[in-house]
Amino acid sequence: MTTNHKQELLKIYRDGLLKDTVPFWFPRAVDTEHGGFLHALDRDGTLLDTDKSVWAQGRMCWMLLALYNTVEKRAEWLEWAERGLEFLERHCVDTDGRMFFHVTREGRPIRKRRYAFSEAFAAIAYAVHARATGSSRSAVRARELFEHFTRWNFTPGLMPPKFTNTRPMIGIGPRMITIVTAQELRTNLGDDPILTGWIDRCIDEIRRYFVKPNLRVVMETVGPTGEILDHFDGRMLNPGHAIEGAWFIMHEGHYRSDASLVRLGCDMLDWMWERGWDSEYGGIFYFRDIYDKPVQEYWHDMKFWWPHNETIIATLLAHQLTGDEKYARWHQLVHDWSYQYFPDSKHGEWYGYLHRDGRISVPLKGNLWKSFFHHPRMQWYCSQLLQANP
């Protein structure tokens, strides 16, 4: 990858973030009446639904404050994020300290899920706010929420089981989110042996239980000791999710100057690129089967926005850390495919959901899962990476 090409990419990611993605979402997403963010938006930004995802409240606060801390100290970014944090604190925490998943516009609870990812996204929002403002209260709150998240997800028997105990399974998701949440707390609050311990534990469990070198695959779920369960759920792969986990581990390897972690992350990327890249139409499949059997989920061959965001990050980071031109070629492939099909040239931002061949499935720009997070995080992370390594 030449210096000129890196500069072209930097402009695409930075300008896309500041001149396209941010203006699409703000200020229209700011709920000036009830606080927090309205994020279920149609193609042109009109409101489709006033319900609020608690994930989105934390993620959007984090993204605004990450921009405030690293790009430009725009007063409105800080103001909007603080409105989001106030909404989280007032309306999104249940009496047991756990957080809801889905609330009304006013903040009345609709749904509370068994897993605790809302807490992780709120934790990173409070951590980055502590860095932005020096707030000791936000720093304490970030640590409290991280403790809630890890205790709920990793204390045996505490989380209600999703299924019976006939076929117990564990997932890669909580381990991935623990790594990236601890990394964000470390970045914004300072190093801490507790955070390091959680990162070490979760990388070790991913390596031992989910990474299968003999099969060149990263599993989404396995049995309690890492065994592959030969059933629909047990065989199912989520290439984009594993690739997201790969760059979290590469990022940690870079932070520690640990070549073994960089290698682990690159192996995960390599194997899941092989499994996930659609050689006929291009783009990243949503689900695959470990043995190439049919997948039961009907959307298995669709192309969602976020796996492409994560693969753009992972391939660029792998190239920057290793210099291997293979990753530059992969980055070009996923970048070119994504920028051909996902962007909306008329109204801005990216569509979220495409058919296998790149046709638009649904034109919305936001819902309970898609908000101001994966796409701007990709643009921000890649531009930061390219600025640091021109």
Residue, then its C-alpha position, 0 to 999 in steps of 0.5 A: m500500500t503506497t503512501n499516496h493510496k493511504q492518503e486517499l483512504l484517509k481522506i475517504y474515511r475522515d471526510g466521510l465521517l465528518k461531512d457525511t455520517v455525522p451530518f446525517w445523524f446530528p442534530r436530527a437524532v438528538d431528542t430535545e424533548h425527552g433526552g437521549f437519541l432517536h435513531a430509528l431513521d428512514r433513508d432520508g432521516t425521517l423518523l420511523d419509530t420513537d422507541k430507543s435502544v439502550w445499546a444505541q444510547g451508550r454507543m452514540c454517546w461513546m462515539l460523540l465523545a471519542l470524536y470530541n477527545t481525538v478529532e475536535k473539541r466541538a461543544e455540541w458533541l459534548e452537549w449531545a453526549e451529556r444529554g444521552l448520558e443523562f437519559l441513560e442514568r434517569h431511564c435505562v437502569d433497573t432497580d437491580g442495577r442492570m440495564f434495559f435493552h429497549v425503552t419508549r421515547e420517554g424512557r419507560p422500559i419495554r424489554k430487558r434481556r438476559y445478557a448484559f451488553s447494555e452495561a458494556f456500552a454504557a461503561i465505555a460512554y462514561a469512561v470516555h466522558a471522564r476523559a473528556t471532562g475530568s469527571s470522577r463520577s463518570a470514571v466511577r460509574a464506568r468501572e461500576l458498569f464494567e463490574h456489572f457486565t463481567r459479573w453477570n456474564f461470567t458468574p456461573g449460574l447467575m445469568p438465566p439460561k437461554f436453553t435447558n441444560t441438555r446441550p450447554m453452550i458458551g458464546i464468543g460474544p461476551r468475551m469479545i465485548t469484555i476485551v474491547t470494553a476493558q480496552e476502552l476503559r484503559t484508554n480513557l481511565g488509565d491502566d489497571p490490573i483488573l482490566t488487564g486480567w479480564i483481557d488476558r482471560c478472554i483472549d485465552e478463552i477465545r484461543r482455547y475454546f473458539v479458535k480451531p487451527n485444524l479446521r481453520v475456523v473461529m466458532e461462534t458458539v461451542g460446548p463448555t470445554g470448546e467442543i463443536l456441537d454438530h447441530f444447526d446452532g453449533r455449526m453456525l459461523n458468523p464471519g464478520h463477528a469473528i473478524e471483529g474479534a480478530w481486530f480487537i486482539m490485533h489491537e491488543g497485540h499492538y498495544r503490548s508489542d506482543a507478536s503472538l497476539v498479532r499473529l492470533g488476530c491475523d489467523m482469525l482474520d485469515w480463516m474467517w475471510e476464507r469462510g466469509w468472502d463471497s467469491e461470486y458476488g463479493g462482500i461478506f456472508y452473514f452466516r456460514d456452516i462449519y462443514d458447508k452444510p445449509v444454514q437454517e437462518y434465511w438471511h444467511d447470505m445477506k450482506f449487513w453493513w457492520p461485518h463490512n465495517e469490521t472487515i475494513i478495520a481488520t484488514l487495514l490494521a493487519h496490513q499496518l501491523t504486518g506489512d503483508e500485501k495480502y491484507a492490502r489486497w483484501h482491504q481493497l476488495v472489501h473497501d471497494w465492494s462496500y463503497q459500491y453498494f452500501p452508501d446512499s449518494k442522495h441522502g448520505e450514510w450507509y444502508g444497513y441491509l443488502h441482498r447477496d448481490g448488493r441490491i438494497s433489502v430495506p432502505l432504513k438507516g437506523n433501527l434498534w441495532k443500527s445507529f451511529f456506531h459501527h460505521p462511524r467507528m470504522q471511519w474514525y478508527c481507520s482515519q486514526l490508524l492512517q494518521a498515525n502510520p502515513 
